[in-house]
Amino acid sequence: MQEMGLGLAALGRPAYITLGRDEDFGGDRDVATMRARTWEVLDAARAAGVRYFDAARSYGLAEEFLAGWLTDRGIRPGEV
């Protein structure tokens, strides 16, 4: 089985990679909307079997979004 991961750079800091792609966010980039959309992606990735998530301080709010998602879903380190 091949393992897959998900990098969160474009989710925590959308202009990092998606510059000029406002339609992908419906023009709404407030923190609550970005968090909700990130959590949707994380839920879908986990359901698809992804267990490695890459977040870094330079990815804007990615670490905060990932930590909140893990806490909200009751996922502890090592269970991802």
C-alpha angles and dihedrals in degrees: 000000000000117000120225131198137197124223114211101201095109092043099049094039107019097184088059092081107356099058109160093017100109091144089069088064098034087244090289114117102158115138096252092053093045090049093049093049092046091051090051090054092046091050091050092046093050091047088053091054102261110150103166119077123181118210130160138177089252090059092079110230096354095110092049092047093048093047092049092048092049091049094045092049093045092240114153127202110282092029095080 
